[in-house]
Amino acid sequence: MSRKLKVLCFHGFRTSGNILRTQLGFSFAGHLDDLVDFVFVDGAHLCTPEEYARAPPGVKQYFPDEQLHEWWNREAIAGTAESELLHYEDTLAHIGRILETQGPFDGVLGFSQGALLATLCVVLQRSGELPGAPLKFAVVMSGLPISLSVAKPECAAVHACLLKSPVPVPALVMLNEDDTIVPPVATEALAQSFTNPVFIRNAQGSHVPARLERDQVPAVRQFFIDVRDSS
């Protein structure tokens, strides 16, 4: 019997690993139980009460008792048109510890802000800035390309690493054609960080992780089978 792939999963802005686990549920992960073990983790920054108050209403409605996390945020720099990137270094240190203590992982999966983090993990690990065995693939769901101000040096480093040539790592890219928070063109731009990404498109009416249509399941399963068999 072939071994299952181990995938590290990053939630979206001001949610949690448990929320992403619930969101993926039977509509995505349930189709892959025999192929993949998904490992869900929380962002390095626990939201303050003030940040929690500004979280998406749907998140607070359906997960009223959940502690919410984020990977990074922006804060305006007084008197300028620029913004400061917060929690970025803490997030990279947090992910480095996870890769060392819970790995090795075969790949990464991310939704929304987590999709950019998943992309960063692949890029930064290959450049030696993150530890662990090289990640073999990424799953990107409704992710924005990096567009933060370069007011701080670490922001410039983020820009620089994503402006390099695409990494030769397979990527499954899930697009929601109805997403108004992260439009498909943004996810397509982020996908250019990879060579020959595989696109799965659907229309779901809101900014939520992918829910596979019945006719999309075989192609998604084949992506994971191909990755596993090429290892």
N, CA and C atoms as a LAMMPS dump frame, in Angstrom:
ITEM: TIMESTEP
0
ITEM: NUMBER OF ATOMS
693
ITEM: BOX BOUNDS ff ff ff
-5.0000000000000000e+02 5.0000000000000000e+02
-5.0000000000000000e+02 5.0000000000000000e+02
-5.0000000000000000e+02 5.0000000000000000e+02
ITEM: ATOMS id mol type element x y z
1 1 1 N 0.84 -1.203 0
2 1 2 C 0 0 0
3 1 3 C 0.873 1.25 0
4 2 1 N 0.573 2.213 -0.885
5 2 2 C 1.367 3.426 -0.987
6 2 3 C 1.162 4.305 0.234
7 3 1 N 2.213 4.988 0.638
8 3 2 C 2.108 5.868 1.799
9 3 3 C 1.274 7.097 1.454
10 4 1 N 0.7 7.72 2.486
11 4 2 C -0.07 8.936 2.298
12 4 3 C 0.857 10.157 2.346
13 5 1 N 0.509 11.157 1.577
14 5 2 C 1.243 12.407 1.58
15 5 3 C 0.899 13.208 2.833
16 6 1 N 1.861 13.922 3.368
17 6 2 C 1.657 14.744 4.549
18 6 3 C 1.722 16.215 4.134
19 7 1 N 0.621 16.942 4.37
20 7 2 C 0.493 18.303 3.86
21 7 3 C 0.247 19.269 5.016
22 8 1 N 1.065 20.313 5.1
23 8 2 C 0.937 21.353 6.109
24 8 3 C -0.022 22.421 5.584
25 9 1 N -1.034 22.778 6.395
26 9 2 C -2.124 23.629 5.912
27 9 3 C -2.188 24.949 6.675
28 10 1 N -2.312 26.052 5.922
29 10 2 C -2.338 27.406 6.479
30 10 3 C -3.695 28.057 6.224
31 11 1 N -4.327 28.499 7.295
32 11 2 C -5.649 29.118 7.206
33 11 3 C -5.565 30.55 6.67
34 12 1 N -6.719 31.154 6.463
35 12 2 C -6.794 32.524 5.991
36 12 3 C -6.704 33.539 7.116
37 13 1 N -6.824 34.794 6.756
38 13 2 C -6.682 35.93 7.674
39 13 3 C -7.755 35.902 8.762
40 14 1 N -7.303 35.989 10.011
41 14 2 C -8.189 36.035 11.173
42 14 3 C -9.178 34.867 11.199
43 15 1 N -8.631 33.658 11.015
44 15 2 C -9.403 32.441 11.262
45 15 3 C -8.514 31.529 12.105
46 16 1 N -8.488 30.229 11.809
47 16 2 C -7.66 29.296 12.585
48 16 3 C -7.498 28.003 11.814
49 17 1 N -6.594 27.156 12.322
50 17 2 C -6.42 25.848 11.709
51 17 3 C -7.684 25.019 11.798
52 18 1 N -8.364 25.092 12.92
53 18 2 C -9.598 24.33 13.095
54 18 3 C -10.685 24.804 12.141
55 19 1 N -10.762 26.101 11.909
56 19 2 C -11.754 26.621 10.965
57 19 3 C -11.46 26.12 9.555
58 20 1 N -10.194 26.145 9.153
59 20 2 C -9.851 25.643 7.819
60 20 3 C -10.161 24.16 7.709
61 21 1 N -9.881 23.393 8.756
62 21 2 C -10.209 21.966 8.749
63 21 3 C -11.706 21.767 8.5
64 22 1 N -12.508 22.559 9.165
65 22 2 C -13.96 22.464 8.995
66 22 3 C -14.37 22.913 7.601
67 23 1 N -13.776 23.996 7.111
68 23 2 C -14.136 24.516 5.793
69 23 3 C -13.814 23.539 4.67
70 24 1 N -12.675 22.869 4.776
71 24 2 C -12.306 21.905 3.735
72 24 3 C -13.17 20.654 3.829
73 25 1 N -13.281 20.119 5.059
74 25 2 C -14.196 19.039 5.341
75 25 3 C -14.347 18.002 4.239
76 26 1 N -15.586 17.598 4.035
77 26 2 C -15.886 16.567 3.038
78 26 3 C -15.812 17.102 1.616
79 27 1 N -15.922 18.422 1.446
80 27 2 C -15.996 18.974 0.094
81 27 3 C -14.648 19.011 -0.618
82 28 1 N -13.55 18.857 0.125
83 28 2 C -12.223 18.779 -0.495
84 28 3 C -11.42 17.651 0.124
85 29 1 N -11.068 17.798 1.391
86 29 2 C -10.219 16.795 2.042
87 29 3 C -10.877 15.434 2.088
88 30 1 N -12.201 15.393 2.195
89 30 2 C -12.891 14.106 2.267
90 30 3 C -12.714 13.248 1.032
91 31 1 N -12.422 13.864 -0.087
92 31 2 C -12.179 13.122 -1.332
93 31 3 C -10.765 12.556 -1.404
94 32 1 N -9.94 12.898 -0.414
95 32 2 C -8.513 12.561 -0.483
96 32 3 C -8.042 11.782 0.739
97 33 1 N -8.976 11.247 1.524
98 33 2 C -8.625 10.579 2.783
99 33 3 C -7.607 9.463 2.612
100 34 1 N -7.672 8.769 1.502
101 34 2 C -6.765 7.648 1.277
102 34 3 C -5.413 8.078 0.726
103 35 1 N -5.285 9.364 0.362
104 35 2 C -4.066 9.852 -0.275
105 35 3 C -3.275 10.833 0.569
106 36 1 N -3.97 11.591 1.437
107 36 2 C -3.327 12.735 2.089
108 36 3 C -3.688 12.794 3.574
109 37 1 N -2.685 13.089 4.402
110 37 2 C -2.893 13.495 5.794
111 37 3 C -2.685 15.005 5.855
112 38 1 N -3.741 15.74 6.192
113 38 2 C -3.663 17.187 6.3
114 38 3 C -3.372 17.582 7.747
115 39 1 N -2.374 18.441 7.938
116 39 2 C -1.98 18.922 9.268
117 39 3 C -2.307 20.413 9.336
118 40 1 N -3.23 20.786 10.21
119 40 2 C -3.693 22.169 10.306
120 40 3 C -3.039 22.865 11.503
121 41 1 N -2.509 24.055 11.263
122 41 2 C -1.834 24.808 12.333
123 41 3 C -2.408 26.216 12.406
124 42 1 N -2.186 26.862 13.55
125 42 2 C -2.66 28.228 13.768
126 42 3 C -1.572 29.238 13.439
127 43 1 N -1.993 30.432 13.042
128 43 2 C -1.068 31.513 12.792
129 43 3 C -0.315 31.921 14.042
130 44 1 N 0.833 32.537 13.851
131 44 2 C 1.694 32.894 14.974
132 44 3 C 1.077 33.978 15.851
133 45 1 N 0.24 34.821 15.268
134 45 2 C -0.303 35.954 16.023
135 45 3 C -1.742 35.687 16.427
136 46 1 N -2.008 35.646 17.736
137 46 2 C -3.367 35.515 18.264
138 46 3 C -4.008 36.897 18.264
139 47 1 N -5.173 37.009 17.647
140 47 2 C -5.824 38.303 17.516
141 47 3 C -6.184 38.89 18.878
142 48 1 N -5.969 40.172 19.015
143 48 2 C -6.387 40.897 20.21
144 48 3 C -7.909 41.069 20.173
145 49 1 N -8.534 41.455 21.295
146 49 2 C -9.988 41.718 21.266
147 49 3 C -10.38 42.745 20.206
148 50 1 N -9.561 43.759 20.003
149 50 2 C -9.861 44.768 18.985
150 50 3 C -9.802 44.161 17.585
151 51 1 N -8.808 43.309 17.344
152 51 2 C -8.701 42.65 16.036
153 51 3 C -9.831 41.654 15.843
154 52 1 N -10.189 40.948 16.909
155 52 2 C -11.303 39.989 16.833
156 52 3 C -12.584 40.712 16.429
157 53 1 N -12.796 41.891 16.947
158 53 2 C -14.006 42.644 16.638
159 53 3 C -14.104 42.979 15.153
160 54 1 N -12.964 43.044 14.47
161 54 2 C -12.942 43.384 13.046
162 54 3 C -12.866 42.132 12.162
163 55 1 N -12.965 40.952 12.739
164 55 2 C -12.929 39.71 11.961
165 55 3 C -14.198 39.584 11.123
166 56 1 N -14.153 38.79 10.048
167 56 2 C -15.336 38.628 9.202
168 56 3 C -16.553 38.178 10.014
169 57 1 N -17.698 38.799 9.816
170 57 2 C -18.894 38.442 10.593
171 57 3 C -19.262 36.965 10.49
172 58 1 N -19.1 36.381 9.304
173 58 2 C -19.447 34.974 9.135
174 58 3 C -18.591 34.06 9.985
175 59 1 N -17.324 34.42 10.138
176 59 2 C -16.426 33.621 10.97
177 59 3 C -16.908 33.634 12.418
178 60 1 N -17.238 34.822 12.916
179 60 2 C -17.688 34.935 14.311
180 60 3 C -19.06 34.286 14.512
181 61 1 N -19.878 34.297 13.472
182 61 2 C -21.208 33.691 13.583
183 61 3 C -21.131 32.171 13.674
184 62 1 N -20.34 31.559 12.797
185 62 2 C -20.295 30.105 12.73
186 62 3 C -19.267 29.486 13.684
187 63 1 N -18.311 30.301 14.138
188 63 2 C -17.293 29.802 15.064
189 63 3 C -17.175 30.773 16.244
190 64 1 N -18.246 30.924 17.028
191 64 2 C -18.276 31.974 18.062
192 64 3 C -17.271 31.787 19.185
193 65 1 N -16.829 30.554 19.426
194 65 2 C -15.914 30.297 20.539
195 65 3 C -14.471 30.095 20.09
196 66 1 N -14.217 30.302 18.823
197 66 2 C -12.885 30.036 18.267
198 66 3 C -11.94 31.216 18.493
199 67 1 N -10.714 30.917 18.927
200 67 2 C -9.681 31.939 18.953
201 67 3 C -9.179 32.151 17.527
202 68 1 N -9.044 33.393 17.138
203 68 2 C -8.675 33.715 15.764
204 68 3 C -7.215 34.146 15.677
205 69 1 N -6.599 33.787 14.555
206 69 2 C -5.173 34.049 14.35
207 69 3 C -4.957 34.69 12.987
208 70 1 N -3.804 35.313 12.831
209 70 2 C -3.385 35.802 11.518
210 70 3 C -1.888 35.564 11.362
211 71 1 N -1.447 35.561 10.115
212 71 2 C -0.022 35.326 9.837
213 71 3 C 0.746 36.634 9.839
214 72 1 N 0.142 37.694 9.331
215 72 2 C 0.728 39.023 9.38
216 72 3 C -0.378 40.037 9.136
217 73 1 N -0.02 41.301 9.284
218 73 2 C -0.975 42.378 9.091
219 73 3 C -0.206 43.625 8.659
220 74 1 N -0.936 44.657 8.347
221 74 2 C -0.327 45.936 7.971
222 74 3 C -0.777 47.023 8.929
223 75 1 N 0.1 47.982 9.132
224 75 2 C -0.232 49.133 9.96
225 75 3 C 0.293 50.375 9.266
226 76 1 N -0.575 51.356 9.112
227 76 2 C -0.18 52.583 8.419
228 76 3 C 0.924 53.298 9.195
229 77 1 N 1.881 53.847 8.455
230 77 2 C 2.956 54.64 9.05
231 77 3 C 2.515 56.096 9.024
232 78 1 N 2.401 56.69 10.198
233 78 2 C 1.873 58.049 10.323
234 78 3 C 2.628 59.033 9.44
235 79 1 N 1.875 59.855 8.742
236 79 2 C 2.467 60.903 7.927
237 79 3 C 2.98 60.441 6.582
238 80 1 N 2.759 59.164 6.236
239 80 2 C 3.211 58.64 4.946
240 80 3 C 2.082 57.857 4.286
241 81 1 N 2.306 57.494 3.032
242 81 2 C 1.35 56.659 2.313
243 81 3 C 1.744 55.187 2.4
244 82 1 N 2.74 54.878 3.242
245 82 2 C 3.249 53.517 3.332
246 82 3 C 2.688 52.799 4.552
247 83 1 N 2.898 51.493 4.582
248 83 2 C 2.444 50.691 5.718
249 83 3 C 3.564 49.774 6.179
250 84 1 N 3.469 49.389 7.433
251 84 2 C 4.466 48.521 8.051
252 84 3 C 3.918 47.106 8.138
253 85 1 N 4.742 46.134 7.788
254 85 2 C 4.337 44.738 7.847
255 85 3 C 4.597 44.203 9.253
256 86 1 N 3.534 43.729 9.905
257 86 2 C 3.616 43.241 11.277
258 86 3 C 3.589 41.718 11.326
259 87 1 N 4.336 41.141 12.259
260 87 2 C 4.325 39.709 12.576
261 87 3 C 5.004 38.826 11.528
262 88 1 N 5.588 39.416 10.484
263 88 2 C 6.165 38.602 9.418
264 88 3 C 7.325 37.744 9.917
265 89 1 N 8.248 38.35 10.643
266 89 2 C 9.403 37.591 11.134
267 89 3 C 8.968 36.525 12.139
268 90 1 N 7.997 36.875 12.998
269 90 2 C 7.477 35.889 13.954
270 90 3 C 6.842 34.713 13.227
271 91 1 N 6.148 35.007 12.14
272 91 2 C 5.504 33.93 11.368
273 91 3 C 6.534 32.997 10.76
274 92 1 N 7.594 33.542 10.182
275 92 2 C 8.614 32.678 9.578
276 92 3 C 9.297 31.818 10.639
277 93 1 N 9.545 32.39 11.816
278 93 2 C 10.141 31.604 12.897
279 93 3 C 9.184 30.505 13.353
280 94 1 N 7.91 30.832 13.444
281 94 2 C 6.868 29.872 13.836
282 94 3 C 6.803 28.717 12.839
283 95 1 N 6.799 29.036 11.558
284 95 2 C 6.736 28.002 10.521
285 95 3 C 8.011 27.171 10.526
286 96 1 N 9.145 27.806 10.756
287 96 2 C 10.394 27.053 10.835
288 96 3 C 10.349 26.006 11.935
289 97 1 N 9.806 26.374 13.097
290 97 2 C 9.69 25.414 14.206
291 97 3 C 8.749 24.268 13.846
292 98 1 N 7.656 24.586 13.161
293 98 2 C 6.711 23.541 12.759
294 98 3 C 7.362 22.577 11.766
295 99 1 N 8.082 23.112 10.804
296 99 2 C 8.758 22.254 9.824
297 99 3 C 9.765 21.333 10.505
298 100 1 N 10.445 21.838 11.53
299 100 2 C 11.459 21.042 12.225
300 100 3 C 10.852 20.014 13.167
301 101 1 N 9.77 20.378 13.863
302 101 2 C 9.239 19.507 14.918
303 101 3 C 8.107 18.603 14.456
304 102 1 N 7.381 18.99 13.41
305 102 2 C 6.25 18.181 12.955
306 102 3 C 6.472 17.57 11.579
307 103 1 N 7.55 17.937 10.917
308 103 2 C 7.845 17.415 9.584
309 103 3 C 8.48 16.041 9.639
310 104 1 N 8.907 15.52 8.474
311 104 2 C 8.889 16.231 7.193
312 104 3 C 7.502 16.252 6.557
313 105 1 N 7.268 17.286 5.762
314 105 2 C 6.033 17.431 5.006
315 105 3 C 6.327 17.256 3.52
316 106 1 N 5.379 16.665 2.825
317 106 2 C 5.526 16.532 1.377
318 106 3 C 5.139 17.819 0.664
319 107 1 N 4.136 18.523 1.188
320 107 2 C 3.673 19.732 0.526
321 107 3 C 2.974 20.659 1.487
322 108 1 N 2.512 21.782 0.932
323 108 2 C 1.799 22.788 1.718
324 108 3 C 0.503 23.15 1.014
325 109 1 N -0.469 23.575 1.804
326 109 2 C -1.754 24.043 1.296
327 109 3 C -2.088 25.329 2.024
328 110 1 N -2.627 26.298 1.295
329 110 2 C -3.016 27.535 1.949
330 110 3 C -4.22 28.164 1.294
331 111 1 N -5.043 28.809 2.13
332 111 2 C -6.213 29.547 1.645
333 111 3 C -6.044 31.027 1.961
334 112 1 N -6.306 31.883 0.98
335 112 2 C -6.295 33.334 1.154
336 112 3 C -4.908 33.795 1.623
337 113 1 N -4.799 34.428 2.796
338 113 2 C -3.481 34.822 3.29
339 113 3 C -2.581 33.601 3.416
340 114 1 N -3.15 32.471 3.789
341 114 2 C -2.377 31.232 3.896
342 114 3 C -1.853 30.734 2.566
343 115 1 N -2.521 31.096 1.458
344 115 2 C -2.033 30.689 0.134
345 115 3 C -0.722 31.395 -0.191
346 116 1 N -0.636 32.666 0.167
347 116 2 C 0.627 33.377 -0.025
348 116 3 C 1.702 32.796 0.875
349 117 1 N 1.344 32.461 2.113
350 117 2 C 2.326 31.858 3.015
351 117 3 C 2.813 30.521 2.479
352 118 1 N 1.917 29.718 1.934
353 118 2 C 2.319 28.432 1.35
354 118 3 C 3.324 28.651 0.222
355 119 1 N 3.058 29.645 -0.61
356 119 2 C 3.977 29.965 -1.706
357 119 3 C 5.325 30.423 -1.163
358 120 1 N 5.286 31.286 -0.155
359 120 2 C 6.524 31.748 0.46
360 120 3 C 7.326 30.588 1.033
361 121 1 N 6.642 29.64 1.665
362 121 2 C 7.343 28.492 2.261
363 121 3 C 8.149 27.732 1.225
364 122 1 N 7.53 27.478 0.081
365 122 2 C 8.227 26.745 -0.978
366 122 3 C 9.439 27.544 -1.46
367 123 1 N 9.229 28.832 -1.7
368 123 2 C 10.308 29.675 -2.225
369 123 3 C 11.442 29.831 -1.21
370 124 1 N 11.076 30.176 0.032
371 124 2 C 12.097 30.44 1.046
372 124 3 C 12.83 29.174 1.47
373 125 1 N 12.142 28.05 1.459
374 125 2 C 12.821 26.809 1.828
375 125 3 C 13.87 26.429 0.786
376 126 1 N 13.515 26.624 -0.463
377 126 2 C 14.461 26.284 -1.524
378 126 3 C 15.672 27.211 -1.528
379 127 1 N 15.52 28.403 -0.958
380 127 2 C 16.651 29.331 -0.876
381 127 3 C 17.407 29.179 0.437
382 128 1 N 16.989 28.219 1.28
383 128 2 C 17.683 27.954 2.527
384 128 3 C 17.264 28.813 3.694
385 129 1 N 16.212 29.622 3.525
386 129 2 C 15.773 30.515 4.594
387 129 3 C 14.767 29.855 5.54
388 130 1 N 14.286 28.674 5.191
389 130 2 C 13.439 27.874 6.077
390 130 3 C 14.011 26.465 6.128
391 131 1 N 13.886 25.781 7.275
392 131 2 C 14.468 24.446 7.425
393 131 3 C 13.57 23.353 6.849
394 132 1 N 14.078 22.137 6.924
395 132 2 C 13.277 20.974 6.563
396 132 3 C 13.574 20.435 5.177
397 133 1 N 13.07 19.207 4.945
398 133 2 C 13.212 18.585 3.626
399 133 3 C 12.448 19.415 2.598
400 134 1 N 12.952 19.512 1.379
401 134 2 C 12.295 20.341 0.36
402 134 3 C 10.838 19.939 0.139
403 135 1 N 9.96 20.927 0.124
404 135 2 C 8.553 20.69 -0.161
405 135 3 C 8.387 20.351 -1.635
406 136 1 N 7.555 19.348 -1.902
407 136 2 C 7.449 18.827 -3.27
408 136 3 C 6.315 19.444 -4.073
409 137 1 N 5.365 20.104 -3.406
410 137 2 C 4.238 20.685 -4.133
411 137 3 C 3.503 21.669 -3.237
412 138 1 N 2.598 22.424 -3.855
413 138 2 C 1.773 23.376 -3.115
414 138 3 C 0.346 23.337 -3.65
415 139 1 N -0.606 23.595 -2.763
416 139 2 C -2.008 23.783 -3.138
417 139 3 C -2.37 25.21 -2.737
418 140 1 N -2.761 26.005 -3.721
419 140 2 C -3.015 27.43 -3.525
420 140 3 C -4.496 27.69 -3.76
421 141 1 N -5.189 28.2 -2.742
422 141 2 C -6.627 28.471 -2.833
423 141 3 C -6.89 29.96 -2.606
424 142 1 N -7.357 30.638 -3.644
425 142 2 C -7.776 32.041 -3.524
426 142 3 C -6.731 32.887 -2.807
427 143 1 N -5.554 32.979 -3.394
428 143 2 C -4.451 33.699 -2.764
429 143 3 C -4.092 34.982 -3.482
430 144 1 N -3.793 36.01 -2.7
431 144 2 C -3.341 37.281 -3.258
432 144 3 C -1.841 37.273 -3.492
433 145 1 N -1.366 37.885 -4.58
434 145 2 C 0.084 38.081 -4.717
435 145 3 C 0.552 39.096 -3.7
436 146 1 N 1.835 39.099 -3.398
437 146 2 C 2.364 40.031 -2.41
438 146 3 C 2.215 41.453 -2.941
439 147 1 N 1.616 42.312 -2.117
440 147 2 C 1.419 43.695 -2.559
441 147 3 C 1.636 44.651 -1.392
442 148 1 N 2.357 44.173 -0.382
443 148 2 C 2.588 45.006 0.788
444 148 3 C 3.683 46.038 0.514
445 149 1 N 3.627 47.12 1.246
446 149 2 C 4.632 48.167 1.113
447 149 3 C 6.016 47.63 1.469
448 150 1 N 7.034 48.211 0.85
449 150 2 C 8.404 47.814 1.174
450 150 3 C 9.016 48.81 2.153
451 151 1 N 8.197 49.294 3.076
452 151 2 C 8.679 50.266 4.052
453 151 3 C 9.675 49.659 5.03
454 152 1 N 9.648 48.347 5.205
455 152 2 C 10.598 47.683 6.094
456 152 3 C 11.441 46.708 5.278
457 153 1 N 12.67 46.427 5.7
458 153 2 C 13.548 45.553 4.922
459 153 3 C 12.961 44.175 4.663
460 154 1 N 12.257 43.583 5.658
461 154 2 C 11.735 42.243 5.433
462 154 3 C 10.664 42.226 4.353
463 155 1 N 9.949 43.36 4.174
464 155 2 C 8.972 43.438 3.091
465 155 3 C 9.672 43.356 1.74
466 156 1 N 10.787 44.077 1.627
467 156 2 C 11.553 44.051 0.386
468 156 3 C 12.036 42.644 0.083
469 157 1 N 12.405 41.901 1.131
470 157 2 C 12.864 40.527 0.932
471 157 3 C 11.741 39.659 0.396
472 158 1 N 10.52 39.868 0.887
473 158 2 C 9.371 39.119 0.382
474 158 3 C 9.186 39.386 -1.098
475 159 1 N 9.208 40.662 -1.474
476 159 2 C 9.07 41.012 -2.885
477 159 3 C 10.158 40.35 -3.725
478 160 1 N 11.386 40.445 -3.261
479 160 2 C 12.512 39.942 -4.047
480 160 3 C 12.404 38.441 -4.298
481 161 1 N 12.018 37.679 -3.268
482 161 2 C 11.997 36.224 -3.442
483 161 3 C 10.893 35.799 -4.395
484 162 1 N 9.789 36.548 -4.442
485 162 2 C 8.703 36.178 -5.345
486 162 3 C 8.891 36.722 -6.75
487 163 1 N 9.853 37.615 -6.932
488 163 2 C 10.133 38.135 -8.263
489 163 3 C 11.189 37.311 -8.993
490 164 1 N 11.747 36.311 -8.314
491 164 2 C 12.701 35.427 -8.963
492 164 3 C 11.968 34.497 -9.929
493 165 1 N 12.724 33.696 -10.649
494 165 2 C 12.117 32.763 -11.595
495 165 3 C 11.187 31.803 -10.861
496 166 1 N 10.1 31.363 -11.515
497 166 2 C 9.175 30.409 -10.891
498 166 3 C 9.903 29.154 -10.415
499 167 1 N 9.467 28.619 -9.28
500 167 2 C 10.099 27.415 -8.755
501 167 3 C 9.535 26.188 -9.47
502 168 1 N 10.374 25.209 -9.773
503 168 2 C 9.926 24.005 -10.493
504 168 3 C 9.237 23.007 -9.558
505 169 1 N 8.143 23.436 -8.959
506 169 2 C 7.389 22.613 -8.015
507 169 3 C 5.947 22.554 -8.494
508 170 1 N 5.33 21.376 -8.568
509 170 2 C 3.921 21.297 -8.989
510 170 3 C 3.02 22.092 -8.055
511 171 1 N 2.029 22.742 -8.628
512 171 2 C 1.076 23.505 -7.833
513 171 3 C -0.336 23.253 -8.347
514 172 1 N -1.23 22.981 -7.404
515 172 2 C -2.656 22.886 -7.702
516 172 3 C -3.282 24.201 -7.259
517 173 1 N -3.895 24.901 -8.189
518 173 2 C -4.406 26.249 -7.922
519 173 3 C -5.926 26.242 -8.046
520 174 1 N -6.602 26.547 -6.934
521 174 2 C -8.053 26.54 -6.876
522 174 3 C -8.561 27.971 -7.003
523 175 1 N -9.404 28.21 -8.01
524 175 2 C -9.921 29.546 -8.287
525 175 3 C -11.43 29.588 -8.085
526 176 1 N -11.914 30.613 -7.418
527 176 2 C -13.338 30.855 -7.261
528 176 3 C -13.705 32.041 -8.144
529 177 1 N -14.399 31.774 -9.234
530 177 2 C -14.688 32.824 -10.211
531 177 3 C -15.588 33.922 -9.648
532 178 1 N -16.327 33.649 -8.577
533 178 2 C -17.232 34.634 -7.983
534 178 3 C -16.626 35.366 -6.795
535 179 1 N -15.382 35.102 -6.486
536 179 2 C -14.748 35.692 -5.306
537 179 3 C -14.492 37.178 -5.545
538 180 1 N -15.082 38.024 -4.705
539 180 2 C -14.868 39.464 -4.828
540 180 3 C -13.795 39.973 -3.87
541 181 1 N -13.398 39.145 -2.897
542 181 2 C -12.335 39.524 -1.965
543 181 3 C -10.965 39.259 -2.6
544 182 1 N -10.81 38.06 -3.154
545 182 2 C -9.599 37.703 -3.901
546 182 3 C -10.043 37.272 -5.292
547 183 1 N -10.098 38.19 -6.238
548 183 2 C -10.562 37.84 -7.582
549 183 3 C -9.638 36.827 -8.255
550 184 1 N -10.169 36.048 -9.193
551 184 2 C -9.353 35.013 -9.85
552 184 3 C -8.048 35.525 -10.441
553 185 1 N -8.055 36.756 -10.971
554 185 2 C -6.831 37.285 -11.581
555 185 3 C -5.711 37.4 -10.551
556 186 1 N -6.055 37.65 -9.284
557 186 2 C -5.039 37.746 -8.239
558 186 3 C -4.419 36.384 -7.969
559 187 1 N -5.249 35.36 -7.879
560 187 2 C -4.733 34.004 -7.652
561 187 3 C -3.899 33.545 -8.842
562 188 1 N -4.319 33.91 -10.042
563 188 2 C -3.539 33.571 -11.232
564 188 3 C -2.16 34.218 -11.17
565 189 1 N -2.1 35.443 -10.666
566 189 2 C -0.809 36.124 -10.537
567 189 3 C 0.081 35.41 -9.525
568 190 1 N -0.488 35.01 -8.39
569 190 2 C 0.296 34.281 -7.391
570 190 3 C 0.785 32.948 -7.952
571 191 1 N -0.034 32.307 -8.772
572 191 2 C 0.318 31.007 -9.344
573 191 3 C 1.543 31.076 -10.246
574 192 1 N 1.878 32.278 -10.716
575 192 2 C 3.049 32.409 -11.575
576 192 3 C 4.355 32.191 -10.82
577 193 1 N 4.264 32.027 -9.491
578 193 2 C 5.447 31.658 -8.71
579 193 3 C 5.875 30.223 -8.993
580 194 1 N 5.017 29.45 -9.689
581 194 2 C 5.277 28.046 -9.98
582 194 3 C 5.305 27.814 -11.485
583 195 1 N 6.046 26.805 -11.897
584 195 2 C 6.033 26.416 -13.303
585 195 3 C 4.868 25.46 -13.555
586 196 1 N 4.127 25.707 -14.614
587 196 2 C 3.038 24.833 -15.059
588 196 3 C 2.026 24.505 -13.96
589 197 1 N 1.42 25.51 -13.316
590 197 2 C 0.397 25.219 -12.315
591 197 3 C -0.837 24.588 -12.943
592 198 1 N -1.498 23.729 -12.177
593 198 2 C -2.747 23.092 -12.602
594 198 3 C -3.9 23.875 -11.995
595 199 1 N -4.828 24.369 -12.828
596 199 2 C -5.915 25.207 -12.351
597 199 3 C -7.226 24.416 -12.262
598 200 1 N -7.926 24.609 -11.163
599 200 2 C -9.283 24.085 -10.983
600 200 3 C -10.172 25.295 -10.716
601 201 1 N -11.186 25.48 -11.55
602 201 2 C -12.031 26.664 -11.443
603 201 3 C -13.468 26.278 -11.082
604 202 1 N -14.06 27.047 -10.182
605 202 2 C -15.481 26.902 -9.914
606 202 3 C -16.037 28.254 -9.491
607 203 1 N -17.335 28.311 -9.276
608 203 2 C -18.016 29.544 -8.892
609 203 3 C -18.846 29.248 -7.648
610 204 1 N -18.481 29.894 -6.533
611 204 2 C -19.114 29.555 -5.264
612 204 3 C -19.757 30.739 -4.564
613 205 1 N -19.614 31.93 -5.113
614 205 2 C -20.356 33.057 -4.601
615 205 3 C -19.793 33.766 -3.387
616 206 1 N -18.706 33.3 -2.83
617 206 2 C -18.142 33.963 -1.664
618 206 3 C -16.678 33.573 -1.512
619 207 1 N -16.011 34.227 -0.57
620 207 2 C -14.584 33.979 -0.333
621 207 3 C -14.436 32.839 0.664
622 208 1 N -14.466 31.618 0.145
623 208 2 C -14.363 30.414 0.97
624 208 3 C -13.404 29.439 0.291
625 209 1 N -12.813 28.503 1.05
626 209 2 C -11.961 27.486 0.429
627 209 3 C -12.737 26.635 -0.579
628 210 1 N -11.981 26.008 -1.441
629 210 2 C -12.557 25.278 -2.563
630 210 3 C -13.511 24.173 -2.124
631 211 1 N -14.651 24.103 -2.791
632 211 2 C -15.563 22.977 -2.68
633 211 3 C -15.604 22.318 -4.051
634 212 1 N -15.103 21.119 -4.129
635 212 2 C -14.972 20.461 -5.42
636 212 3 C -16.323 20.028 -5.975
637 213 1 N -16.497 20.28 -7.269
638 213 2 C -17.626 19.685 -7.977
639 213 3 C -17.303 18.225 -8.257
640 214 1 N -18.344 17.433 -8.436
641 214 2 C -18.143 15.995 -8.632
642 214 3 C -17.199 15.701 -9.795
643 215 1 N -17.347 16.45 -10.897
644 215 2 C -16.514 16.157 -12.063
645 215 3 C -15.085 16.67 -11.926
646 216 1 N -14.797 17.421 -10.85
647 216 2 C -13.435 17.911 -10.624
648 216 3 C -12.614 16.972 -9.746
649 217 1 N -13.28 16.081 -9.051
650 217 2 C -12.593 15.211 -8.098
651 217 3 C -11.516 14.355 -8.762
652 218 1 N -11.788 13.71 -9.909
653 218 2 C -10.739 12.868 -10.517
654 218 3 C -9.456 13.629 -10.829
655 219 1 N -9.566 14.852 -11.342
656 219 2 C -8.36 15.622 -11.686
657 219 3 C -7.567 15.996 -10.437
658 220 1 N -8.269 16.341 -9.363
659 220 2 C -7.586 16.698 -8.125
660 220 3 C -6.912 15.468 -7.522
661 221 1 N -7.601 14.362 -7.513
662 221 2 C -6.991 13.128 -7.005
663 221 3 C -5.765 12.759 -7.834
664 222 1 N -5.855 12.932 -9.146
665 222 2 C -4.73 12.569 -10.002
666 222 3 C -3.52 13.445 -9.723
667 223 1 N -3.75 14.729 -9.39
668 223 2 C -2.636 15.608 -9.032
669 223 3 C -1.859 15.015 -7.862
670 224 1 N -2.564 14.603 -6.812
671 224 2 C -1.888 14.064 -5.63
672 224 3 C -1.252 12.701 -5.916
673 225 1 N -1.899 11.898 -6.732
674 225 2 C -1.321 10.6 -7.097
675 225 3 C -0.018 10.801 -7.874
676 226 1 N -0.029 11.741 -8.807
677 226 2 C 1.177 11.999 -9.603
678 226 3 C 2.323 12.496 -8.715
679 227 1 N 2.007 13.371 -7.772
680 227 2 C 3.039 13.87 -6.862
681 227 3 C 3.594 12.731 -6.026
682 228 1 N 2.71 11.923 -5.483
683 228 2 C 3.145 10.792 -4.647
684 228 3 C 4.015 9.822 -5.44
685 229 1 N 3.586 9.505 -6.648
686 229 2 C 4.306 8.494 -7.432
687 229 3 C 5.629 9.001 -7.988
688 230 1 N 5.776 10.329 -8.023
689 230 2 C 7.043 10.886 -8.536
690 230 3 C 8.067 11.064 -7.437
691 231 1 N 7.649 10.833 -6.173
692 231 2 C 8.571 11.021 -5.038
693 231 3 C 9.615 9.913 -5
